[in-house]
Amino acid sequence: MSDCAVVRDLLPIYFDNETSPETSGFIREHLKTCASCRELYRSMDRLPRTGAAEAVGISGYTATAKRIGRSIFAGAASIAAFMLLAGCAAGYLIRNSKGTV
């Protein structure tokens, strides 16, 4: 994998100031020598900070992490709702079956 590919993947989180100091240094050094990555970063700088990755068309780590977080939350909420309904149904059946035996 080339340095450009790595830097392009990291630019959205670098742009949002979410990279480690070591990663930030690597990206800064690369931007000094690579005109194409530098231009991509400059185009991101003309955008508002929120949603920069999506606006430029880069699927960055931050956007992916947010999607995964929403998916996990939705799955956990679904499981909790199912367990609550199953518990209510079981309680209803147990309570009503004692009187019919």
Summary of the structure (lengths in Angstrom):
residues: 101
radius of gyration: 24.4
end to end distance: 71.0
largest distance: 83.2
contacts: 237
relative contact order: 0.11
helix: 78%
strand: 0%
